Amino acid sequence: MQPTEGGGRVPDMEGIVPGRRAPSATNVLSMLLAVALVVGVVLTVLALEPASAGPAFTVTAVDANACPTGEGAPACFQVLIQNTGSEAAHVRCELVPAEGTTAVFFSGDSIYTSAATVAPRQTLPLAVKVDVTAGNDTVVSPTIGCSPITA
């Protein structure tokens, strides 16, 4: 430190780079807050990720379609089943017809079992035909429930 006229001392200028300032407490706190937010987002994503491993099947769409010639049903639907799980598996789907209707897959059965495994994120289209029962003239799509077949 160098002496001044009044006897006080002025700090030496050695080690000080012109144009650079030490980080202020506000800057440090801002950087810590940004890091905390990033860590919080990562932890939230990890916490919301499904904990269960394995196959899981979801019905992603039920769309009305024209029936192919010769099917004889007043209404047909295409159902999309997706493996939303993390492992491939066979799937079993069961139709529950709406009141006053009957519903079957094009095979003629109300239960479908896949011959091959369905990979994760793979979508499987299934065709369904719906007919009305006596005293009913309204076609309503059936309810479809699907689950993995575990060995």
PyRosetta script that sets phi, psi and omega in degrees:
from pyrosetta import init, pose_from_sequence

init()
pose = pose_from_sequence("MQPTEGGGRVPDMEGIVPGRRAPSATNVLSMLLAVALVVGVVLTVLALEPASAGPAFTVTAVDANACPTGEGAPACFQVLIQNTGSEAAHVRCELVPAEGTTAVFFSGDSIYTSAATVAPRQTLPLAVKVDVTAGNDTVVSPTIGCSPITA")
pose.set_psi(1, 143.8)
pose.set_omega(1, -177.0)
pose.set_phi(2, -101.6)
pose.set_psi(2, 142.2)
pose.set_omega(2, 179.0)
pose.set_phi(3, -73.0)
pose.set_psi(3, 150.5)
pose.set_omega(3, 176.5)
pose.set_phi(4, -111.6)
pose.set_psi(4, 174.5)
pose.set_omega(4, -178.2)
pose.set_phi(5, -62.5)
pose.set_psi(5, -33.6)
pose.set_omega(5, -177.3)
pose.set_phi(6, -87.8)
pose.set_psi(6, 4.9)
pose.set_omega(6, 178.8)
pose.set_phi(7, 94.5)
pose.set_psi(7, -12.2)
pose.set_omega(7, 177.7)
pose.set_phi(8, -74.7)
pose.set_psi(8, 175.1)
pose.set_omega(8, -179.6)
pose.set_phi(9, -120.3)
pose.set_psi(9, 144.4)
pose.set_omega(9, 177.4)
pose.set_phi(10, -110.4)
pose.set_psi(10, 134.8)
pose.set_omega(10, -179.7)
pose.set_phi(11, -63.1)
pose.set_psi(11, 146.0)
pose.set_omega(11, 175.2)
pose.set_phi(12, -65.0)
pose.set_psi(12, 152.3)
pose.set_omega(12, -179.0)
pose.set_phi(13, -94.0)
pose.set_psi(13, 5.8)
pose.set_omega(13, 179.9)
pose.set_phi(14, -67.9)
pose.set_psi(14, 142.6)
pose.set_omega(14, 177.8)
pose.set_phi(15, 80.8)
pose.set_psi(15, -3.4)
pose.set_omega(15, 178.8)
pose.set_phi(16, -98.0)
pose.set_psi(16, 125.7)
pose.set_omega(16, -179.7)
pose.set_phi(17, -96.5)
pose.set_psi(17, 125.3)
pose.set_omega(17, 179.6)
pose.set_phi(18, -60.4)
pose.set_psi(18, 137.4)
pose.set_omega(18, 176.7)
pose.set_phi(19, 88.3)
pose.set_psi(19, -7.3)
pose.set_omega(19, 178.8)
pose.set_phi(20, -109.5)
pose.set_psi(20, 136.6)
pose.set_omega(20, 177.7)
pose.set_phi(21, -123.2)
pose.set_psi(21, 151.1)
pose.set_omega(21, 176.3)
pose.set_phi(22, -67.4)
pose.set_psi(22, 147.1)
pose.set_omega(22, -179.8)
pose.set_phi(23, -64.3)
pose.set_psi(23, 136.5)
pose.set_omega(23, 179.9)
pose.set_phi(24, -82.1)
pose.set_psi(24, 165.4)
pose.set_omega(24, 179.1)
pose.set_phi(25, -61.1)
pose.set_psi(25, -34.4)
pose.set_omega(25, 178.8)
pose.set_phi(26, -63.8)
pose.set_psi(26, -43.7)
pose.set_omega(26, 178.9)
pose.set_phi(27, -63.8)
pose.set_psi(27, -42.9)
pose.set_omega(27, -179.5)
pose.set_phi(28, -63.7)
pose.set_psi(28, -44.8)
pose.set_omega(28, 179.2)
pose.set_phi(29, -65.0)
pose.set_psi(29, -37.4)
pose.set_omega(29, 177.6)
pose.set_phi(30, -63.3)
pose.set_psi(30, -42.5)
pose.set_omega(30, 178.9)
pose.set_phi(31, -66.3)
pose.set_psi(31, -40.7)
pose.set_omega(31, 178.2)
pose.set_phi(32, -64.0)
pose.set_psi(32, -39.0)
pose.set_omega(32, 177.7)
pose.set_phi(33, -64.1)
pose.set_psi(33, -43.0)
pose.set_omega(33, 178.7)
pose.set_phi(34, -61.9)
pose.set_psi(34, -43.0)
pose.set_omega(34, 178.7)
pose.set_phi(35, -64.7)
pose.set_psi(35, -41.6)
pose.set_omega(35, 179.4)
pose.set_phi(36, -63.3)
pose.set_psi(36, -39.5)
pose.set_omega(36, 178.0)
pose.set_phi(37, -64.2)
pose.set_psi(37, -43.2)
pose.set_omega(37, 179.1)
pose.set_phi(38, -63.0)
pose.set_psi(38, -45.4)
pose.set_omega(38, 178.5)
pose.set_phi(39, -61.9)
pose.set_psi(39, -40.8)
pose.set_omega(39, 178.1)
pose.set_phi(40, -61.8)
pose.set_psi(40, -42.2)
pose.set_omega(40, 179.0)
pose.set_phi(41, -64.9)
pose.set_psi(41, -44.9)
pose.set_omega(41, 179.5)
pose.set_phi(42, -61.0)
pose.set_psi(42, -44.9)
pose.set_omega(42, -179.9)
pose.set_phi(43, -65.6)
pose.set_psi(43, -37.1)
pose.set_omega(43, 177.9)
pose.set_phi(44, -64.5)
pose.set_psi(44, -45.0)
pose.set_omega(44, 178.9)
pose.set_phi(45, -61.2)
pose.set_psi(45, -43.6)
pose.set_omega(45, 179.1)
pose.set_phi(46, -64.8)
pose.set_psi(46, -37.4)
pose.set_omega(46, -179.1)
pose.set_phi(47, -70.8)
pose.set_psi(47, -33.9)
pose.set_omega(47, -177.9)
pose.set_phi(48, -84.5)
pose.set_psi(48, -12.4)
pose.set_omega(48, 178.6)
pose.set_phi(49, -67.9)
pose.set_psi(49, 136.6)
pose.set_omega(49, -178.0)
pose.set_phi(50, -58.1)
pose.set_psi(50, 134.6)
pose.set_omega(50, -177.5)
pose.set_phi(51, -79.7)
pose.set_psi(51, -27.0)
pose.set_omega(51, -176.0)
pose.set_phi(52, -77.7)
pose.set_psi(52, 135.1)
pose.set_omega(52, 175.3)
pose.set_phi(53, -100.6)
pose.set_psi(53, 158.6)
pose.set_omega(53, 177.5)
pose.set_phi(54, 114.7)
pose.set_psi(54, -175.4)
pose.set_omega(54, -178.1)
pose.set_phi(55, -79.2)
pose.set_psi(55, 150.0)
pose.set_omega(55, 174.2)
pose.set_phi(56, -151.8)
pose.set_psi(56, 136.1)
pose.set_omega(56, -176.4)
pose.set_phi(57, -118.4)
pose.set_psi(57, 138.0)
pose.set_omega(57, -179.0)
pose.set_phi(58, -129.1)
pose.set_psi(58, 139.6)
pose.set_omega(58, 172.9)
pose.set_phi(59, -84.0)
pose.set_psi(59, 112.7)
pose.set_omega(59, -174.2)
pose.set_phi(60, -94.3)
pose.set_psi(60, -19.6)
pose.set_omega(60, 179.5)
pose.set_phi(61, -161.5)
pose.set_psi(61, 145.8)
pose.set_omega(61, 171.3)
pose.set_phi(62, -131.1)
pose.set_psi(62, 105.4)
pose.set_omega(62, -175.5)
pose.set_phi(63, -116.7)
pose.set_psi(63, 135.6)
pose.set_omega(63, 175.5)
pose.set_phi(64, -68.3)
pose.set_psi(64, 136.9)
pose.set_omega(64, 178.5)
pose.set_phi(65, -133.8)
pose.set_psi(65, 156.1)
pose.set_omega(65, 172.0)
pose.set_phi(66, -68.4)
pose.set_psi(66, 138.6)
pose.set_omega(66, 178.9)
pose.set_phi(67, -75.3)
pose.set_psi(67, 140.8)
pose.set_omega(67, 174.9)
pose.set_phi(68, -63.0)
pose.set_psi(68, 152.1)
pose.set_omega(68, 178.3)
pose.set_phi(69, -57.2)
pose.set_psi(69, 132.6)
pose.set_omega(69, 176.8)
pose.set_phi(70, 93.6)
pose.set_psi(70, -5.1)
pose.set_omega(70, -179.5)
pose.set_phi(71, -76.2)
pose.set_psi(71, -29.6)
pose.set_omega(71, 174.2)
pose.set_phi(72, 74.0)
pose.set_psi(72, 9.6)
pose.set_omega(72, 178.3)
pose.set_phi(73, -102.4)
pose.set_psi(73, 147.4)
pose.set_omega(73, 178.4)
pose.set_phi(74, -72.8)
pose.set_psi(74, -20.9)
pose.set_omega(74, -178.6)
pose.set_phi(75, -146.5)
pose.set_psi(75, 143.7)
pose.set_omega(75, 176.3)
pose.set_phi(76, -130.6)
pose.set_psi(76, 151.9)
pose.set_omega(76, -179.0)
pose.set_phi(77, -133.6)
pose.set_psi(77, 148.8)
pose.set_omega(77, 169.7)
pose.set_phi(78, -107.2)
pose.set_psi(78, 129.7)
pose.set_omega(78, -178.8)
pose.set_phi(79, -112.6)
pose.set_psi(79, 132.1)
pose.set_omega(79, 177.2)
pose.set_phi(80, -108.0)
pose.set_psi(80, 123.2)
pose.set_omega(80, 179.2)
pose.set_phi(81, -110.4)
pose.set_psi(81, 131.3)
pose.set_omega(81, 179.7)
pose.set_phi(82, -124.2)
pose.set_psi(82, 138.0)
pose.set_omega(82, 173.0)
pose.set_phi(83, -81.0)
pose.set_psi(83, 103.9)
pose.set_omega(83, -179.2)
pose.set_phi(84, -93.9)
pose.set_psi(84, 6.6)
pose.set_omega(84, -179.9)
pose.set_phi(85, -89.8)
pose.set_psi(85, -166.7)
pose.set_omega(85, -175.8)
pose.set_phi(86, -109.0)
pose.set_psi(86, 0.1)
pose.set_omega(86, -179.4)
pose.set_phi(87, -134.8)
pose.set_psi(87, 150.2)
pose.set_omega(87, 176.0)
pose.set_phi(88, -73.1)
pose.set_psi(88, 149.0)
pose.set_omega(88, 178.4)
pose.set_phi(89, -164.3)
pose.set_psi(89, 163.2)
pose.set_omega(89, 169.8)
pose.set_phi(90, -76.3)
pose.set_psi(90, 155.0)
pose.set_omega(90, -179.4)
pose.set_phi(91, -124.4)
pose.set_psi(91, 146.8)
pose.set_omega(91, 175.1)
pose.set_phi(92, -123.6)
pose.set_psi(92, 123.1)
pose.set_omega(92, 179.8)
pose.set_phi(93, -119.5)
pose.set_psi(93, 140.0)
pose.set_omega(93, 180.0)
pose.set_phi(94, -126.2)
pose.set_psi(94, 133.7)
pose.set_omega(94, 178.6)
pose.set_phi(95, -91.6)
pose.set_psi(95, 138.1)
pose.set_omega(95, 171.8)
pose.set_phi(96, -121.9)
pose.set_psi(96, 106.0)
pose.set_omega(96, -176.6)
pose.set_phi(97, -67.5)
pose.set_psi(97, 150.0)
pose.set_omega(97, 174.7)
pose.set_phi(98, -68.5)
pose.set_psi(98, 159.1)
pose.set_omega(98, -179.5)
pose.set_phi(99, -57.5)
pose.set_psi(99, 134.1)
pose.set_omega(99, 178.6)
pose.set_phi(100, 81.3)
pose.set_psi(100, 12.6)
pose.set_omega(100, 179.4)
pose.set_phi(101, -135.4)
pose.set_psi(101, 165.1)
pose.set_omega(101, 168.9)
pose.set_phi(102, -121.0)
pose.set_psi(102, 150.5)
pose.set_omega(102, -179.4)
pose.set_phi(103, -144.5)
pose.set_psi(103, 133.5)
pose.set_omega(103, 176.8)
pose.set_phi(104, -143.4)
pose.set_psi(104, 155.2)
pose.set_omega(104, 170.2)
pose.set_phi(105, -72.1)
pose.set_psi(105, 166.7)
pose.set_omega(105, -178.1)
pose.set_phi(106, -61.2)
pose.set_psi(106, -17.2)
pose.set_omega(106, 176.5)
pose.set_phi(107, -72.1)
pose.set_psi(107, -15.3)
pose.set_omega(107, -177.6)
pose.set_phi(108, 97.0)
pose.set_psi(108, -5.1)
pose.set_omega(108, -179.9)
pose.set_phi(109, -100.9)
pose.set_psi(109, 157.0)
pose.set_omega(109, 176.0)
pose.set_phi(110, -93.4)
pose.set_psi(110, -1.5)
pose.set_omega(110, 177.3)
pose.set_phi(111, -123.8)
pose.set_psi(111, 133.3)
pose.set_omega(111, 177.4)
pose.set_phi(112, -117.1)
pose.set_psi(112, 133.4)
pose.set_omega(112, 174.3)
pose.set_phi(113, -125.8)
pose.set_psi(113, 125.8)
pose.set_omega(113, -177.0)
pose.set_phi(114, -69.0)
pose.set_psi(114, 141.3)
pose.set_omega(114, 177.4)
pose.set_phi(115, -78.8)
pose.set_psi(115, -31.9)
pose.set_omega(115, -178.8)
pose.set_phi(116, -116.1)
pose.set_psi(116, 163.8)
pose.set_omega(116, 177.0)
pose.set_phi(117, -74.1)
pose.set_psi(117, 152.4)
pose.set_omega(117, 177.0)
pose.set_phi(118, -107.9)
pose.set_psi(118, 121.2)
pose.set_omega(118, -177.0)
pose.set_phi(119, -72.8)
pose.set_psi(119, 158.6)
pose.set_omega(119, 174.5)
pose.set_phi(120, -55.3)
pose.set_psi(120, 137.6)
pose.set_omega(120, -179.9)
pose.set_phi(121, 68.7)
pose.set_psi(121, 3.6)
pose.set_omega(121, 177.1)
pose.set_phi(122, -81.6)
pose.set_psi(122, 140.6)
pose.set_omega(122, 178.9)
pose.set_phi(123, -107.6)
pose.set_psi(123, 136.9)
pose.set_omega(123, -177.8)
pose.set_phi(124, -118.8)
pose.set_psi(124, 116.5)
pose.set_omega(124, 177.3)
pose.set_phi(125, -84.5)
pose.set_psi(125, 136.2)
pose.set_omega(125, 176.1)
pose.set_phi(126, -127.8)
pose.set_psi(126, 141.3)
pose.set_omega(126, 179.6)
pose.set_phi(127, -102.4)
pose.set_psi(127, 137.5)
pose.set_omega(127, -177.7)
pose.set_phi(128, -129.4)
pose.set_psi(128, 138.2)
pose.set_omega(128, 172.9)
pose.set_phi(129, -115.5)
pose.set_psi(129, 140.3)
pose.set_omega(129, -175.7)
pose.set_phi(130, -124.3)
pose.set_psi(130, 135.9)
pose.set_omega(130, 177.3)
pose.set_phi(131, -126.8)
pose.set_psi(131, 160.3)
pose.set_omega(131, 178.6)
pose.set_phi(132, -97.9)
pose.set_psi(132, 152.5)
pose.set_omega(132, 176.2)
pose.set_phi(133, -94.2)
pose.set_psi(133, 169.8)
pose.set_omega(133, -178.1)
pose.set_phi(134, -54.8)
pose.set_psi(134, 135.3)
pose.set_omega(134, 178.4)
pose.set_phi(135, 85.5)
pose.set_psi(135, 2.3)
pose.set_omega(135, -179.8)
pose.set_phi(136, -126.4)
pose.set_psi(136, 138.3)
pose.set_omega(136, 177.1)
pose.set_phi(137, -126.7)
pose.set_psi(137, 16.1)
pose.set_omega(137, -179.5)
pose.set_phi(138, -113.6)
pose.set_psi(138, 124.4)
pose.set_omega(138, 177.2)
pose.set_phi(139, -92.0)
pose.set_psi(139, 129.7)
pose.set_omega(139, 178.5)
pose.set_phi(140, -128.1)
pose.set_psi(140, 140.2)
pose.set_omega(140, 179.8)
pose.set_phi(141, -65.6)
pose.set_psi(141, 147.0)
pose.set_omega(141, 179.8)
pose.set_phi(142, -78.6)
pose.set_psi(142, 169.1)
pose.set_omega(142, 171.3)
pose.set_phi(143, -91.9)
pose.set_psi(143, 136.5)
pose.set_omega(143, -179.1)
pose.set_phi(144, -121.7)
pose.set_psi(144, 127.9)
pose.set_omega(144, 175.5)
pose.set_phi(145, -118.2)
pose.set_psi(145, 130.7)
pose.set_omega(145, -178.5)
pose.set_phi(146, -128.0)
pose.set_psi(146, 144.3)
pose.set_omega(146, 178.1)
pose.set_phi(147, -147.9)
pose.set_psi(147, 156.2)
pose.set_omega(147, 177.9)
pose.set_phi(148, -71.8)
pose.set_psi(148, 150.1)
pose.set_omega(148, 174.4)
pose.set_phi(149, -93.7)
pose.set_psi(149, 118.3)
pose.set_omega(149, 179.2)
pose.set_phi(150, -100.5)
pose.set_psi(150, 138.6)
pose.set_omega(150, -177.5)
pose.set_phi(151, -81.5)
pose.dump_pdb("model.pdb")
